[in-house]
Amino acid sequence: MQLNPITQTPTTIITGFLGAGKTTLINQLLAHKDAQPWALLINEFGKIGVDGDLITKDSTLAIKEVSGGCICCTSQLPLQIALVRLLAEHRPHRLMIEPTGLAHPDELLEQLSQPHWQTSLKLTAVICVLSAAQWQQDKYRQHDGYIAHVRHADAVVVNRLDCLERPDELMAWLNDISPTAQIFTDTIDAAAATKLLDMPHHTKTAKRQVPLTLIRPASQQMSKPSDDTDGTLPYRYHESMAGYQVGGWRLPDDWQFDSYELQKWLLARPNYLRIKGIVHTNEGWLALNITADSISISDSTPHSDTKIELIFDSKDSLSDDTWQDWDNQLMTLICADS
């Protein structure tokens, strides 16, 4: 049987800095999906691949993860392979792309606007998720990459707005950087989800008063992403990428951690930017999604392995010895009867 060609798949890009709440928004959008098949492409900064396990799945959702680097500033090949597979194998009614929180939205948009994607993809809104709690801090508000996510957005979804004493200041900041973006601050109900997903994309030009440093010299670009590890467990790694330090573990599913001691140990890591994981503990499986501003720990269904990943700023010097010490400490938290 000959399949019809894939044409004009509505494609939504969901951006936002590390820990902004992109996964939460995706789950909110999925809660209102129809019965048609959808696809989700997730790009993770680290090599472990945790975010896909934090998504609420059903049989009509296909998920593909591209791990180990940013699809916006490395070779286009991993992005092209992942997209071709998703479109050809699942023929989705709708596609969502979640780049890493350290992505360069303009570079991703440029890639997806190339002629060879014009037939199969129809770019809809670029949705930026912004945490008001992060925005209060100068290190985020003045960060070129943070600004870039907002500047290229057709819509901005603001969460944790209640933590601001002067929310009008945030609104003024958003309007200065992206005056045409529609702003959503309420719960994403069915009507808001439909509006977000069907919103058209509008190409934007740079504003001179917002300095950006988006193009990195080759010496600062990430290594080529890989889809996953080779499957051998236990697996451990750590490395420096694009001004950040990242490390993680994949461990057999029958290794159980002491839940309280593990959470206490993870939260004691100095100056972490992000902690995420799917972990088998003596209290069951847990999903961890932690930033410096928020902690989300919830029950999870069983998985094929335990995954933990940590991200730090490069200014925090973490030597090989530090990571080895952490590995040794982590192993002592495994229950004796595992």
C-alpha positions in Angstrom: 0.0 0.0 0.0 1.3 3.4 -0.9 1.1 6.1 1.8 0.1 9.6 1.1 2.9 12.2 1.4 3.3 14.0 4.7 2.2 17.6 4.2 2.0 20.6 6.5 2.2 19.0 9.9 1.3 21.7 12.4 4.5 22.2 14.4 4.7 24.0 17.7 8.0 24.9 19.4 8.0 25.2 23.2 11.0 27.1 24.6 12.0 28.4 28.0 15.1 28.5 30.1 16.2 25.6 32.4 13.5 24.9 34.9 11.0 27.4 33.5 8.2 24.8 33.4 8.2 23.5 29.8 7.3 19.9 30.8 4.4 21.1 32.9 3.0 23.1 30.0 3.4 20.2 27.6 1.5 18.0 30.0 -1.2 20.7 30.2 -1.5 20.8 26.5 -1.6 17.0 26.2 -4.4 16.9 28.8 -6.6 18.6 26.1 -5.4 16.6 23.0 -7.9 15.0 20.7 -7.8 11.3 19.6 -5.5 12.0 16.7 -1.9 10.9 16.9 0.6 13.5 18.1 4.4 13.5 18.2 6.8 15.1 20.6 10.5 15.7 20.0 12.5 16.4 23.1 16.0 17.7 23.1 17.9 17.3 26.3 21.2 18.9 27.3 22.6 15.9 29.1 23.0 12.3 28.0 20.6 10.5 30.3 17.3 11.5 28.8 14.9 12.1 31.7 12.3 14.5 30.4 10.5 12.0 28.2 9.8 10.0 31.4 8.1 13.0 33.0 5.5 13.3 30.1 2.0 12.0 30.5 1.8 9.4 27.7 -1.0 7.6 25.9 -1.0 5.3 22.9 -1.6 8.1 20.5 1.5 10.1 21.5 4.9 9.3 20.0 8.0 10.6 21.8 11.5 10.9 20.4 14.4 12.1 22.5 17.7 13.7 21.2 20.1 13.7 24.1 23.7 14.9 24.6 23.7 18.4 23.2 21.7 21.2 21.7 20.1 20.6 18.3 20.2 24.4 17.8 24.0 24.8 17.8 25.3 21.4 16.7 25.1 19.6 13.4 21.6 19.5 12.0 21.8 15.8 11.4 20.4 14.6 14.8 17.4 16.9 14.3 16.8 15.8 10.8 17.0 12.1 11.6 14.6 12.5 14.6 12.1 14.5 12.6 12.1 12.2 9.6 11.6 9.1 11.9 8.7 10.8 13.8 7.0 11.9 10.7 7.5 8.8 8.6 6.8 6.2 11.3 3.9 7.9 13.2 2.5 10.4 10.7 1.3 12.7 13.5 -1.6 15.1 13.3 0.4 17.5 15.3 4.1 17.9 16.3 5.6 19.6 19.3 9.3 20.3 19.7 10.9 21.0 23.1 14.5 22.2 22.7 16.8 22.2 25.7 16.5 25.2 28.0 19.9 26.4 26.8 18.7 26.4 23.2 19.1 29.3 20.6 15.5 29.7 19.3 16.6 31.7 16.2 18.9 28.9 15.1 16.3 26.2 15.5 13.7 28.4 13.6 16.2 28.9 10.8 16.8 25.1 10.5 13.1 24.4 10.4 12.5 27.1 7.8 14.8 25.4 5.3 13.2 24.5 2.0 13.3 20.8 2.6 10.9 21.1 5.5 8.4 23.5 3.8 6.3 20.6 2.5 6.1 18.4 5.6 6.1 21.0 8.4 3.8 24.0 9.0 5.4 26.2 11.8 2.8 27.4 14.2 3.5 29.3 17.4 6.8 29.5 19.3 5.6 29.3 22.9 8.0 30.5 25.6 7.5 29.4 29.2 8.7 31.9 31.7 9.0 31.4 35.5 8.3 34.7 37.4 10.4 33.4 40.2 13.4 33.1 37.9 12.7 36.5 36.3 13.1 38.2 39.7 16.9 37.4 39.6 19.3 39.5 37.6 21.3 36.5 36.5 18.2 35.4 34.5 16.7 38.7 33.5 20.0 40.0 32.0 21.1 36.7 30.4 21.3 36.9 26.6 20.0 33.4 26.1 17.1 34.0 28.5 16.1 37.1 26.6 16.3 35.2 23.3 13.6 32.8 24.3 11.2 35.7 24.9 12.2 37.7 21.9 11.3 34.9 19.4 8.1 34.0 21.1 4.6 34.3 19.6 3.2 33.5 23.0 4.6 33.7 26.6 3.2 31.5 29.3 4.1 32.9 32.7 3.9 30.7 35.8 4.3 31.6 39.5 3.2 35.1 38.8 1.8 35.3 42.4 5.4 35.5 43.7 5.8 39.0 42.3 4.9 42.1 44.3 4.9 44.1 41.0 3.7 41.9 38.2 3.3 45.0 36.0 7.1 45.3 35.9 7.4 41.8 34.3 4.7 42.7 31.8 6.5 45.8 30.8 9.7 43.9 30.4 8.0 41.3 28.2 6.3 44.0 26.1 9.7 45.8 25.6 11.4 42.6 24.3 8.5 41.0 22.4 5.6 43.5 22.0 3.6 41.3 19.7 3.7 38.2 21.9 0.4 37.1 23.5 0.8 36.6 27.3 -1.0 33.8 29.2 -1.0 33.9 33.0 -3.9 31.7 33.9 -4.4 28.0 34.0 -4.1 26.4 30.6 -7.7 25.2 30.0 -9.0 23.6 26.8 -9.7 27.0 25.2 -6.2 28.3 26.0 -4.6 25.1 24.8 -6.4 25.3 21.5 -5.5 29.0 21.1 -1.8 28.3 21.8 -1.5 25.3 19.5 -3.4 27.0 16.6 -1.6 30.4 16.9 0.4 31.3 13.8 4.1 31.9 13.8 5.4 35.4 12.9 9.0 36.0 11.9 10.6 38.6 14.1 13.6 40.9 13.6 16.1 41.8 16.2 15.7 44.9 18.4 18.9 46.8 18.8 18.3 47.7 22.4 18.4 44.1 23.4 22.0 42.9 22.9 22.3 39.2 22.2 25.2 36.9 21.8 23.6 33.9 20.1 26.4 32.7 17.7 29.0 30.8 19.6 32.5 30.2 18.3 33.2 26.6 17.3 35.4 26.1 20.3 32.4 26.7 22.6 29.9 24.5 20.8 28.7 21.2 22.2 29.8 17.9 21.0 27.6 16.0 18.6 24.5 14.7 20.4 23.8 11.0 20.7 20.4 9.4 21.1 21.3 7.6 24.3 23.9 5.5 26.1 24.8 2.1 24.8 22.4 0.5 27.3 25.1 -1.0 29.6 24.2 -0.4 33.3 25.3 1.0 35.6 26.2 4.0 33.4 27.8 7.2 34.8 29.1 10.3 33.1 30.1 14.0 33.7 31.3 16.7 31.3 31.4 20.4 30.6 29.3 21.7 27.7 28.6 25.2 26.5 29.5 26.9 29.7 27.7 24.3 32.0 28.6 21.2 33.8 26.4 18.2 33.6 26.5 14.7 35.0 24.3 11.8 35.6 23.6 8.1 36.3 21.5 5.3 34.7 21.2 2.4 37.1 19.4 -1.0 37.1 15.7 -0.9 37.9 16.1 -3.3 40.8 18.5 -1.0 42.7 16.4 0.8 45.3 17.4 4.0 47.0 16.5 5.1 50.5 14.0 7.7 49.5 14.6 10.2 52.4 18.3 10.0 52.3 18.5 10.3 48.5 16.3 13.5 48.5 18.4 15.0 51.3 21.6 14.2 49.4 20.4 15.6 46.1 19.2 18.8 47.7 22.5 19.3 49.4 24.5 19.5 46.1 26.0 23.0 46.0 24.5 25.6 43.6 22.6 23.2 41.4 20.7 24.7 38.4 18.6 21.6 37.8 18.1 18.1 39.3 15.8 15.7 37.5 15.3 12.0 37.6 13.1 8.9 37.6 14.2 6.9 40.7 13.3 3.5 42.2 13.2 4.0 46.0 12.1 2.0 49.0 8.8 4.0 48.9 8.2 3.3 45.2 9.1 5.0 42.0 9.6 8.8 42.2 9.8 11.6 39.5 12.1 14.4 40.5 12.1 17.8 38.8 14.0 20.3 40.9 15.4 23.8 40.3 16.8 26.4 42.7 13.4 28.0 42.8 11.0 25.0 42.9 10.9 21.3 44.0 8.6 18.8 42.4 8.7 15.2 43.7 5.9 12.9 42.8 5.0 9.3 42.5 5.7 7.6 39.2 5.0 4.4 37.4 7.8 1.7 37.3 10.5 2.3 34.6 13.1 0.1 33.0 15.9 1.9 34.8 16.7 4.7 37.3 17.9 8.0 35.8 19.4 11.0 37.7 20.9 14.1 36.1 22.5 17.2 37.6 23.3 20.5 35.9 25.6 23.3 37.2 27.0 26.5 36.0 30.6 26.4 34.8 31.7 28.9 37.4 31.2 26.2 40.0 34.4 24.2 39.7 33.5 20.5 39.9 36.6 18.3 39.5 36.7 14.6 38.4 37.4 13.8 42.1 34.2 15.7 43.2 32.1 13.6 40.8 33.8 10.4 41.9 33.1 11.3 45.6 29.5 12.0 44.7 29.3 8.6 42.9 30.6 6.9 46.0 28.2 8.7 48.2 25.3 8.0 46.0 26.0 4.3 46.0 25.9 4.2 49.8 22.2 5.3 49.6 21.2 2.1 47.8 19.2 -0.2 50.2 21.1 -3.2 51.3 18.6 -5.7 50.1 18.5 -4.3 46.5 
